[in-house]
Amino acid sequence: QASLLKNDETKALAPASLQKELNNLLKFNPDFAEAHYLSYLNNLRVQDVFSSTHSLLHYFDRLILTGAESKSNGDEGYGRSLRYAALNLAALHCRFGHYQQAELALQEAIRIAQESNDHICLQHCLSWLYILEQKIFDSCVLLEHSVNKSLHFGLP
């Protein structure tokens, strides 16, 4: 369902049906991180900011609680989840037009990524910073810097 929502939403279950199935799954296993992520995508589809935010935060909380992130990323532990949680929260707020909240979440993602020396996350943050700046100002400097750094790290 997550793949369908990302690639061809018309083939996915209807939002209400999918949410009903997800609620049943989460009733029996509230720590099922992937179900929270799918709920996040489903709530984005119907433009429900509260439920989207709730599901996104639960997704990253469950990743940290289950230790899935620390097992797959060696010494990083849950730090990677925190960086990307803040980054995704910034993207969520930007999508719904909450630019001040997006900027605060983005600043947090930048702070955590700088502490971890995560250049890839910082590059994603720079891209979102550019998007936020475009919503507020008209600036080409950030775009030029972002493109140069993306080329340096081999990012599209």
N, C-alpha and C positions, 0 to 999 in steps of 0.2 A: 504493500500500500504506500509506503514511503517513496519508493521508486516511482510509482504511478503518479503520486502527488507532485513530485519534482519534474517528471518528464511528460506525462500525458494525463492531466487531471480529470479528463472526461471519462477515463477508464476506471478511475478509483471509485470506491463506494461513496454514496451520498454522504455529506458531512454529518447529518444526524445519525445515520446508520453506523458510520465508522466510529463516531464518538461513543455510541451505545456499546459497541464491541470493546472499545478501549476501556471504558468504565468498568465493564465486566472483568476484563483482564486485570485491571489495576485493583479491583476489589479483592481478588485472590492473591495478587502479588504486587503490592504497592512499590516495591523496590525495582521493578522492571523498567530500567532506564529507557530502553528503546520504545516502550509504549508511551512514555511521557514525551519523547521526541516526536513520535507520530501524532500525538495529541496536539503538540505545539504546531506542527505543520497543518493539521486539520483546522485548528482555530485561526491560523493565519488566513486560511482559505475563506473563512466566513467573516474576517475582519473583526474578531473578538480580541481586543487588546488585553483585557484582564486575564482571560483564560490562556491566551498565548504566552503572556509573561509568566503566569503561574506554572504552566507546563514546561517552559524553557528552564526556569529555575529548578524545578523538580528533576528535570533530566540531568542537569549538571550536579545537583546534590546527590543523586543516586549514583552517578559515575564515581564521585568522591567516596561515598559511603561504602560502595561495594569493592572499592579498590581496583576496579577494572583499569583505570587510567594509570595507576602506579605500576601495575604488572606489565603493561604494554610499553611503557616509556622509561623504564629503568630508573635512573636516579631522580628524574623530574618529579615523581610523585603526583600529587594533585595540583601542582602549580600550573600545569598546562591546562587543566580543566578550568581553573579560575581565570586564566588569561582569556581563553576562548569563550567562557561564559560572559565575561564583561564585554567582549567584542560582539558577541551575538546579541546581548541585551542592547548595546548601542545601535546595532542594525535594526533591531525590532522597534526601538523608539523612533529611529529615523523614518522607518517605513510608515509609522502612524502619525508622523508630523510632530513628535515631541522632541524638538531639537535641543532644548536645554538638558533634558534627561539623557539624550543620546550623547551629548558632549561630555557630561559627567561620567557616564559609563565608559566612554572612549578614553577619557583621561585615566581612569582606573586601569583599563586594559593596557594602555601605554606604560603606566608605572610598573605594573607587574611584569610586562614583557621586557622592559629595560632591566629590571632586577635580575631576570632570568637570562638575559642576553639572547633573547629569541628574536632574531632578525626577520624571520618569516612572519611572525605575529605582528611585529612592528610595521612591516610593509603593508599587511592587511589593514592595520590601524591607520596608516597614512592614506590609504585609498578611501577609507570611510571618513577620515578627516577632510579629505578633498570633497567628498559628496556633501558633507555637512556644510563646508564653506560655500559650496555652490548654492545651497539652499539659503544661505544667509548673505554671502558676498559673491562677487564674480572675480575669481582668482585663477590664474594659469600657472603660477609659480609652484604650487603644490603638485599639480598634475605633472609638470616637467620633472620635478624631483622624484615623484612616484614612479614614473616610467623609467627613469635612469636606474633607480634602485631595483625595480622589478627585473630589468634586463640583467643587472649584476647578479641577482639571485636565481635567474632562470625561471622567473614566474611569468605566466601569460599576462 
